[in-house]
């Protein structure tokens, strides 16, 4: 039932950096991705083809991709919000994209300017064209446990959105507890609903540690058969010590958890901790990760 | 199998404060305990009758007890290391004591100056006299997953020590992952062994969040039938962001977890978060708790 090996999707260079105040150079973003690849991640979210006015941290994603070996076995998904983004991703040689939907209309409207149904309609064309071009496609569903505007989200609503993304051809559906309010029973109820329409093996758990529940939620999801988890080196993407911060679960903490469970991740914890301290220093803050602190180099 | 109601033992005023550099006055310690009682804890570790030279933070515990209503339904265990400590606790009117053993000889030797067997022999007299005087006795076992000197600790060693404390008459055995290295499978293997000699209903889980695993470990232990958990307001007892800090799991995080699981704790989360911010301000540091930050008053 439980997986003896899990895939960790490192989202720090996109989901993480996008929510950090500091802005890295293209060379620094490439260096971060390379170090994460060297630490052993097989999938690293590399950037986003979004408006540089809205998300300056993700400007020049094409230049970042140009700095990577895109024909390696490592996956480098890039986020694309629409067909224009897809055009840019294709032109830059991307082999994997991600689209970002939500299980909450209000969140979707505020985040991407369209309600859930309108966003799914928009993604249909994006996904079809991406598949035609031979790309892999990740579908994100955010707010799978709760929404900052609407409160708790019904598992059936998550099922609808995840099912729609799956049926339009996404090969992996990442279920995001965007505001970190889930506890294990919420996670299990949500997974149970989603599993009616999407095979559990194609689901990814994307947890935030805003309330300190990430390790419990990942453990519960893993016990329920989930084999892929998103995580962010050094917890990039918001410091969980500040109110309202996003608090992506730190990759180090997940690698430690799975190491303890005897589950293979392919990631070298010591190297990862080095990367966490290196990027945190560059960003001028402490790693938002317990493991990075506990295992800090002397 | 899983409990619909759990007992949380608030250890901040003893295990927590004892590991904080700042020293509170007797009035402040009483105020902290009173606020925790008002938040709903039914058991609050109130102090320790130990050498004030070694642990100045616990000096004047008799005066702290004098400031509390000891005939209330709330339990106020105090730590006693030996018969002299017991004499002082009895003189101060304590109705519940705790003794502190370890599952590691090296840790025991360095921490209390006796190996495990010698410490258990010493506690036999203490526990017998305490029981004769009508007191309740908590037995702590530390290093139940790992020891800073010896590394991993065998579940059978924990079983021996927990069993010995149980058989000498302790009514509750608190199993402490003192350095926070446990992950859920370690916890389950350890509980499985201990349950051969001590009824699960008499066990308490005492977890540290040093590596971000506390919520997963508590969840796993609760699923295995444990009904009592130790926790420390604001994570008192070491800042988990500093290497080597103890990192007691924060009471707020556990109350949040159990609230999410639909499990009754009797504790009012909003009031507890207020106490966490109040005591942290007094100690001149930020709460070491994700929930206290996420729910910080505006």
Interface residues (C-beta under 8 A of the other chain):
Chain A: X180 X182 X183 X184 X185 X186 X209 X210 X211 X212 X213 X214 X215 X216 X217 X218 X219 X220 X240 X241 X242 X243 X247 X250 X253 X256 X257 X259 X260 X261 X262 X286 X289 X290 X291 X293 X294 X296
Chain B: X180 X182 X183 X184 X185 X186 X209 X210 X211 X212 X213 X214 X215 X216 X217 X218 X219 X220 X240 X241 X242 X243 X247 X250 X253 X256 X257 X259 X260 X261 X262 X286 X289 X290 X291 X293 X294 X296
